Amino acid sequence: GTPMAEEIQILREFRDEYLLTNPLGQTLVNFYYEVSPPIAEFITEHPSLKPIVRAVLLPTVAVSTLAVNTTAAQKAAMVGPLVLVLVGGVAVWATRRRNRGPAHN
C-alpha cells in the first residue's frame, strides 16, 4: 500500500536474484538487516527526511530496475560502453602520470 510499492518490489527482486546468490551479497544484505531498523525508526520520527531518503535511493532503484528488467544482451549493451570509458580513463591517467617524469613521482 505504500506509494513506493513498485520500487520496493524491484529492490526485493534485485536482492533475491543478485545479492543472495553470492557470499558478498549475502553479507551486504545481512548488514542492511542489522542497521536498517534503527535508521527506519529515525526516519519515521523525522518525516521531513523521507523525501531526501527517497532521492538518495533513486540511483539504487534505477540500477536495480535495469538489472532486474533487462535481458543479458541489453545489460551487455549498457555495460560495454561503460567499461570502454573506464578503460579509456585509466589509460589517459596512466599516460599522464608516466609523462610527468620521475621528479613528480
Disulfide bonds with the S-S distance in Angstrom:
none
